[in-house]
Amino acid sequence: MITDPWFYAAAIPAVAFVGMSKGGFGGSLSLLAMPLLALSVPLMTAAGIMLPILLVMDAVAVWTWRKVWDRTNLLILIPGAVLGTVIGWATASIVQDGHIRLMVGALGLVFTLNWAWATYVTKADPGPPARPSWPRGLF
């Protein structure tokens, strides 16, 4: 059991960010959860802590939206997800912890700033949903 109070000071907001984002209130704020949690524990430990939480949240989301989904989007997204998982698996033993920490932090920051910019600065109206795109979905 982790008894360090700094862990809980990071873990509680991290889980709250993910929960708010999954609930539709935080946009991409959940991307800050891993960098925040990685401040108090090693990155792979942080991933191991967050994974069961994310799996339960995803299971609830799948159950909630089970009658409303688009086969085309799923067919576009699955190959990219599998490719990303395979690349992550293949490079996990090669990449050093510091590099992963930098990548996760940078991606979290960029996505959060992008969301904040679109939400608060430009206040862009998203308009109608975009049509499914193979290149964007694979990326």
C-alpha positions in Angstrom: 0.0 0.0 0.0 1.2 3.5 -0.8 1.5 5.7 2.3 3.1 8.7 0.8 0.8 11.7 1.2 2.2 13.3 -2.0 0.9 10.3 -3.9 -2.6 10.9 -2.7 -2.2 14.7 -3.4 -1.5 13.7 -7.0 -3.8 10.7 -7.4 -7.0 12.2 -6.2 -7.0 15.1 -8.7 -5.8 12.8 -11.4 -8.7 10.4 -11.0 -11.1 13.4 -10.7 -9.8 14.8 -14.0 -10.4 11.5 -15.7 -13.8 11.1 -14.2 -14.8 14.7 -15.2 -13.6 14.2 -18.7 -15.3 10.9 -19.1 -18.5 12.5 -17.8 -18.2 15.2 -20.5 -17.2 18.1 -18.2 -13.4 18.4 -18.6 -12.7 18.0 -22.3 -9.2 16.6 -22.6 -8.3 17.5 -19.0 -7.9 13.8 -18.4 -4.7 13.9 -20.4 -3.1 15.6 -17.4 -3.8 12.7 -15.1 -0.8 10.6 -16.1 1.8 13.4 -15.9 0.3 14.5 -12.6 0.4 11.0 -11.1 3.9 10.4 -12.5 5.1 13.3 -10.3 4.7 11.0 -7.2 5.3 7.5 -8.6 7.3 6.0 -11.5 5.4 6.3 -14.8 4.8 2.6 -15.3 3.4 2.4 -11.8 1.1 5.3 -12.6 0.0 3.6 -15.7 -0.7 0.4 -13.7 -2.8 2.4 -11.2 -4.8 4.2 -13.9 -5.4 1.2 -16.1 -8.1 -0.5 -14.0 -9.8 2.8 -13.4 -9.9 3.5 -17.1 -11.1 0.0 -17.9 -14.1 0.3 -15.5 -14.9 3.8 -16.9 -14.7 2.5 -20.5 -16.9 -0.5 -19.6 -19.6 1.8 -18.2 -19.3 4.0 -21.3 -19.7 1.0 -23.6 -22.7 -0.2 -21.7 -24.3 3.3 -21.7 -23.8 3.8 -25.4 -24.4 0.2 -26.5 -27.4 1.0 -28.7 -25.9 4.2 -30.2 -22.6 3.6 -32.1 -21.3 3.8 -35.7 -19.7 0.8 -37.3 -17.7 3.0 -39.7 -16.0 4.9 -36.9 -15.2 1.6 -35.1 -13.7 0.1 -38.3 -11.5 3.2 -38.8 -10.3 3.5 -35.2 -9.5 -0.2 -34.4 -6.5 -0.6 -36.9 -4.8 2.6 -35.5 -5.4 1.4 -31.9 -4.0 -2.0 -32.6 -1.0 -0.5 -34.4 -0.3 1.9 -31.5 -0.6 -0.9 -29.0 1.9 -3.0 -31.0 4.3 -0.2 -31.3 4.1 0.6 -27.6 4.6 -3.1 -26.7 7.6 -3.4 -29.1 9.3 -0.3 -27.8 8.5 -0.6 -24.0 11.8 -2.2 -23.2 13.9 0.1 -25.4 12.6 3.5 -24.4 13.9 4.9 -21.1 11.5 6.1 -18.4 12.6 9.7 -18.8 11.7 9.7 -22.5 8.2 8.3 -21.8 7.7 10.8 -19.0 8.6 13.6 -21.5 6.3 12.2 -24.2 3.3 11.7 -21.9 3.8 15.2 -20.4 4.2 16.9 -23.7 1.2 15.2 -25.2 -0.9 15.9 -22.2 0.0 19.6 -22.2 -0.5 20.0 -26.0 -4.0 18.3 -25.9 -5.1 20.3 -22.9 -3.9 23.6 -24.3 -5.6 22.7 -27.6 -8.9 22.0 -25.8 -8.6 25.2 -23.7 -7.8 27.3 -26.7 -10.8 26.0 -28.7 -13.1 26.3 -25.6 -12.2 29.6 -24.0 -10.2 31.6 -26.6 -11.7 31.0 -30.0 -15.1 29.7 -28.6 -15.4 27.8 -31.9 -18.7 26.3 -32.7 -17.9 22.6 -33.5 -20.8 22.5 -36.0 -22.1 19.2 -37.3 -20.0 16.1 -36.7 -17.3 15.5 -39.2 -17.5 12.5 -41.6 -15.4 9.5 -40.7 -11.9 9.8 -42.1 -9.5 6.9 -42.6 -6.3 9.0 -42.4 -7.4 10.9 -39.3 -8.7 7.8 -37.7 -5.5 5.8 -38.3 -3.4 8.7 -37.0 
